[in-house]
């Protein structure tokens, strides 16, 4: 199963975006799916994780602002991002455990 992130764009500080992670096949049997982000020249960092049992975890910098969810019927995982800040600007990716090939990611730009 390959995963592809999309839904990024340009938004003003304090705005919202919803990213989608679409799977090429069923995600019902995939235990963990996560969102990551990577700024140019930096390592790819984990942002949020959701398991098929409903366990959720976030990096401290997005707690209270981002919400991860999954819709197994649509084979899609979402990342609702609210109160976006300029420091959230980067490329966002999704992947599963065990990892598969990384997709192109989706650019999120927070700027006035």
KOLKOLFI-880086 format. One line per 8 residues: their letters; for each residue x negated, y negated, z of N, C-alpha, C. Coordinates in steps of 0.1 Angstrom, whole numbers, plus 5000, padded with zeros to 4 digits. Each point is the difference from the previous one (the first is absolute). Layout:
N
A) X/Y/Z/X/Y/Z/X/Y/Z | ... .
//
This chain:
112
XXXXXXXX) 4991/5012/5000/5009/4988/5000/4991/4988/5000 | 5003/4991/4990/4992/4987/5000/5010/4989/5005 | 4993/4990/5006/5008/4989/5006/4995/4987/4994 | 5009/4991/4997/4997/4987/4993/5008/4989/5008 | 4992/4990/5003/5006/4989/5007/5004/4989/4990 | 5011/4993/5003/5004/4989/4992/5008/4991/5009 | 5003/4988/4994/5009/4991/5007/4993/4987/5005 | 4987/4999/4998/4993/4989/5005/5003/4987/4992 .
XXXXXXXX) 4994/4989/5005/5003/4987/4993/4994/4989/5008 | 5005/4988/4996/4996/4988/5006/5011/4995/5009 | 4997/4997/5013/5010/4996/5009/4993/4989/5009 | 5009/4991/5005/4995/4989/5009/4998/5006/5014 | 4991/4993/5008/4999/5005/5014/5013/4999/5007 | 5003/5011/5008/5012/5001/5006/5011/5008/4992 | 4997/5003/4988/5009/5007/4991/4999/5015/5002 | 5008/5007/4991/5001/5014/5001/4999/5007/4987 .
XXXXXXXX) 4995/5012/5000/4999/5009/4989/5003/5014/5004 | 5005/5008/4991/5002/5014/5003/4992/5008/4989 | 4990/5007/5005/4992/5009/4991/5007/5014/4999 | 4998/5006/4989/5005/5014/4998/4989/5009/4996 | 5000/5012/5005/4990/5010/4997/5008/5012/4994 | 4999/5001/4987/5008/5010/4993/4992/5012/4997 | 5006/5012/5003/4993/5013/4998/5004/5006/4987 | 4990/5008/4995/5003/5007/4987/5008/5012/5002 .
XXXXXXXX) 5002/5004/5013/5007/5012/5003/5007/4998/5014 | 5005/5011/5005/5006/4999/5013/4991/4997/5012 | 5004/4992/5009/4992/4996/5011/5005/5007/5013 | 5010/5008/4999/5007/5006/5011/4990/5009/5008 | 4991/5006/4993/4990/5009/5007/4987/4993/5003 | 4999/4987/4997/4988/4993/5003/5001/4995/5014 | 4990/5004/5009/5001/4996/5014/4998/4986/5002 | 4989/4994/4994/4996/4986/5004/4998/4993/4987 .
XXXXXXXX) 5006/4988/4999/4998/4990/4989/4996/4987/5007 | 4990/4993/4994/4995/4988/5006/4999/4989/4990 | 5000/4988/5005/4997/4988/4992/4986/4995/5005 | 4992/4996/4990/4987/4995/5002/4998/4987/4993 | 4990/4992/5003/4997/4988/4993/4985/4998/5000 | 4996/4994/4989/4985/4998/4998/4998/4987/4993 | 4992/4991/5007/4996/4988/4995/4987/5002/4991 | 4997/4991/4991/4988/5002/4992/4987/5001/5008 .
XXXXXXXX) 4992/5010/4998/4988/5001/5007/5001/5006/5014 | 5012/5004/5004/5002/5005/5013/5006/5014/4999 | 4999/5007/5011/5005/5014/5001/5016/5000/4999 | 5005/5011/4996/5014/5002/5000/5005/5003/5014 | 5009/4992/5005/5005/5002/5014/5014/5005/5001 | 5003/5008/5010/5013/5006/5002/5009/4988/5005 | 5012/4999/4995/5010/4990/5005/5011/5006/5008 | 5006/5011/4994/5012/5006/5007/5001/5014/4995 .
XXXXXXXX) 5005/5009/5009/5001/5014/4997/5014/5005/5005 | 5006/5009/4992/5013/5006/5003/4999/5015/4998 | 5005/5008/5009/5000/5014/4998/5014/5005/4996 | 5001/5012/4996/5013/5006/4996/5009/5003/5012 | 4994/4999/5012/5007/5001/5012/5005/4987/5006 | 4996/4989/4993/5004/4987/5005/4990/4992/5008 | 4989/5006/5003/4990/4993/5007/4994/4989/4992 | 4998/4988/5006/4996/4988/4993/4989/4994/5008 .
XXXXXXXX) 4990/4994/4993/4989/4993/5006/4996/4988/4992 | 4995/4989/5006/4996/4988/4993/4987/4996/5005 | 4992/4993/4992/4988/4993/5004/5005/4988/5008 | 4992/4996/5010/5005/4989/5009/5004/4988/4993 | 4992/4996/4989/5002/4987/4993/5014/4999/4993 | 5007/5011/4998/5013/5000/4993/5011/5004/5009 | 4998/5004/5012/5010/5004/5009/5010/4988/5002 | 5013/5003/4999/5011/4990/5002/5003/4993/4987 .
XXXXXXXX) 4992/5002/4990/5002/4993/4987/5003/5009/4989 | 4993/5012/5000/5002/5010/4989/5008/5012/5005 | 5008/5006/4991/5008/5012/5004/4998/5010/4989 | 4995/5012/5003/4999/5011/4991/5012/5009/5001 | 5005/5005/4989/5011/5009/5000/4999/5009/4988 | 5007/5011/5000/4999/5010/4989/5014/5004/4997 | 5003/5002/4987/5012/5006/4995/4997/5012/4992 | 5001/5011/5007/4996/5013/4993/5009/5003/4988 .
XXXXXXXX) 5012/4996/5000/5009/5002/4989/4995/4993/4987 | 4994/4988/5002/4995/4992/4989/4985/5002/4998 | 4994/5009/5008/4985/5003/4999/4992/4987/5001 | 5004/4991/5009/4994/4987/5001/4998/4996/5014 | 4988/4994/5002/4997/4994/5013/5000/4985/4999 | 5005/4992/5009/5000/4986/4999/4992/4993/5011 | 4996/4988/4997/4993/4992/5010/5007/4986/4999 | 5008/4997/5010/5007/4987/5000/4990/4991/5008 .
XXXXXXXX) 4997/4989/4993/4990/4991/5006/5007/4986/5002 | 5001/4996/5013/5006/4988/5003/4990/4990/5007 | 5003/4988/5000/4991/4990/5006/4986/5001/4995 | 4999/5001/4987/4987/5002/4994/4990/4989/5002 | 4988/5003/5002/4989/4990/5002/4990/5000/4989 | 4993/4990/4998/4989/5000/4990/4990/5011/5001 | 4997/5004/5013/4991/5011/5002/5006/5014/4996 | 5012/5000/4996/5006/5013/4995/4997/5001/4985 .
XXXXXXXX) 4995/4990/4994/4997/5000/4986/4989/5011/4996 | 5004/5009/4992/4991/5010/4996/5007/5010/4991 | 4993/5011/4996/5007/5011/4992/5004/5011/5010 | 5013/5004/4998/5006/5010/5009/5001/5013/4992 | 4997/5011/5007/5000/5014/4994/5008/5009/5010 | 5005/5011/4994/5006/5010/5009/4993/5014/4996 | 5000/5008/5010/4995/5014/4998/5005/5009/5011 | 4998/5013/4998/5005/5010/5009/4988/5007/5006 .
XXXXXXXX) 5004/5008/5010/4990/5009/5006/5004/5015/4997 | 4992/5008/4994/4987/4997/4994/5000/4990/4989 | 4990/4992/4998/5000/4989/4990/5000/5005/4986 | 5006/4992/4991/4999/5003/4986/4993/4988/4994 | 4999/5000/4987/4993/4989/4993/5007/4987/5002 | 4992/4990/5003/5006/4987/5002/5006/4994/4988 | 5012/4994/5001/5006/4993/4989/4994/4986/4999 | 5005/4992/4991/4995/4986/4997/5002/4991/5012 .
XXXXXXXX) 5010/5002/5008/5003/4991/5011/5009/4988/4994 | 5004/4992/5010/5009/4989/4996/4995/4987/5007 | 4998/4989/4993/4994/4988/5006/5011/4992/5007 | 4996/4997/5013/5009/4991/5008/4992/4987/5002 | 5006/4989/4996/4993/4987/5002/5009/4991/5009 | 4995/4995/5011/5008/4992/5009/4993/4986/4999 | 5007/4991/4994/4994/4986/4998/5011/4990/4998 | 4998/4988/5004/5009/4989/4998/4996/4992/4987 .
//
